[in-house]
Amino acid sequence: MSNTEELDRTLERAERLIPLLGSSNQTGTSTITVNAGGIGVWLAASCCAVAVAVCFVGAVFVSALINDLNRQTQELRQKDEIHDAYFSAGYGSPKKEGSKE
């Protein structure tokens, strides 16, 4: 059986079944009503506003923490450079002629 024959058979069955579904005065239209208002909308809007404010305050604190960590890292690098300069001053200089080291 080919696809067109199957399709024809299915359409014939559908045409026979449609009248059996009911012969009421239904027009086949539907409506959806959304009643959005009152305290629910205000509550949701308030929660969103609080969430945005918390995110903003959190971003300010995280920015301050990152700046502090950057400052601490720079201080540690400066100390490391000072230590490197101190140690290389003693060991990095060439030996003098005549010294027994």
C-alpha positions as CSV (number, residue, x, y, z in Angstrom):
1,M,0.0,0.0,0.0
2,S,1.4,3.4,-1.0
3,N,1.5,6.5,1.0
4,T,-1.2,8.2,-1.0
5,E,-3.5,5.2,-0.5
6,E,-2.9,5.3,3.3
7,L,-3.6,9.0,3.3
8,D,-6.8,8.6,1.4
9,R,-7.9,5.8,3.8
10,T,-7.1,8.0,6.8
11,L,-9.0,11.0,5.4
12,E,-12.1,8.8,4.7
13,R,-12.0,7.5,8.3
14,A,-11.7,11.1,9.6
15,E,-14.6,12.2,7.6
16,R,-16.7,9.4,9.0
17,L,-15.7,10.1,12.6
18,I,-16.2,13.8,12.6
19,P,-20.0,13.6,12.7
20,L,-19.8,11.1,15.5
21,L,-17.9,13.6,17.7
22,G,-21.1,15.4,18.4
23,S,-23.6,17.5,16.7
24,S,-24.0,20.1,19.3
25,N,-24.0,23.8,18.6
26,Q,-20.3,24.3,19.2
27,T,-18.6,26.7,16.9
28,G,-15.1,25.5,17.5
29,T,-13.8,28.7,19.0
30,S,-12.2,29.1,22.4
31,T,-11.3,32.0,24.5
32,I,-8.6,32.4,27.1
33,T,-9.0,35.0,29.8
34,V,-6.2,36.2,31.9
35,N,-7.0,38.2,35.0
36,A,-3.7,39.8,35.9
37,G,-4.1,42.5,38.5
38,G,-4.4,43.1,42.2
39,I,-2.0,42.1,44.9
40,G,-0.3,39.4,42.9
41,V,1.1,41.7,40.3
42,W,2.3,44.1,43.0
43,L,3.9,41.3,44.9
44,A,5.7,40.0,41.8
45,A,6.9,43.5,40.8
46,S,8.1,44.1,44.3
47,C,10.0,40.9,44.4
48,C,11.6,41.7,41.1
49,A,12.6,45.1,42.3
50,V,14.2,43.6,45.5
51,A,16.1,41.1,43.4
52,V,17.5,43.8,41.1
53,A,18.5,45.9,44.2
54,V,20.2,42.9,45.8
55,C,22.1,42.1,42.6
56,F,23.3,45.7,42.4
57,V,24.5,45.8,46.0
58,G,26.2,42.4,45.6
59,A,27.9,43.6,42.4
60,V,29.3,46.6,44.4
61,F,30.6,44.4,47.2
62,V,32.2,41.9,44.7
63,S,33.8,44.8,42.9
64,A,35.3,46.1,46.1
65,L,36.6,42.6,47.0
66,I,38.2,42.2,43.6
67,N,39.9,45.6,43.9
68,D,41.2,44.6,47.4
69,L,42.5,41.3,46.0
70,N,44.3,43.2,43.2
71,R,45.9,45.5,45.7
72,Q,47.1,42.6,47.8
73,T,48.5,40.8,44.8
74,Q,50.4,44.0,43.7
75,E,51.9,44.3,47.3
76,L,53.0,40.7,47.2
77,R,54.6,41.1,43.8
78,Q,56.4,44.2,45.1
79,K,57.7,42.3,48.1
80,D,58.7,39.4,45.9
81,E,60.7,41.8,43.6
82,I,62.4,43.3,46.7
83,H,63.4,39.9,47.9
84,D,64.6,38.9,44.5
85,A,66.7,42.1,44.3
86,Y,68.1,41.5,47.8
87,F,69.1,37.9,47.1
88,S,70.5,38.6,43.6
89,A,72.6,41.4,45.0
90,G,74.6,39.0,47.1
91,Y,74.7,36.0,44.7
92,G,74.5,37.7,41.4
93,S,77.6,39.8,41.4
94,P,80.7,38.4,39.7
95,K,83.5,37.2,41.9
96,K,86.4,39.6,42.3
97,E,89.8,38.5,41.3
98,G,91.9,37.7,44.2
99,S,89.1,36.8,46.5
100,K,89.1,33.2,47.8
101,E,85.4,32.6,47.6
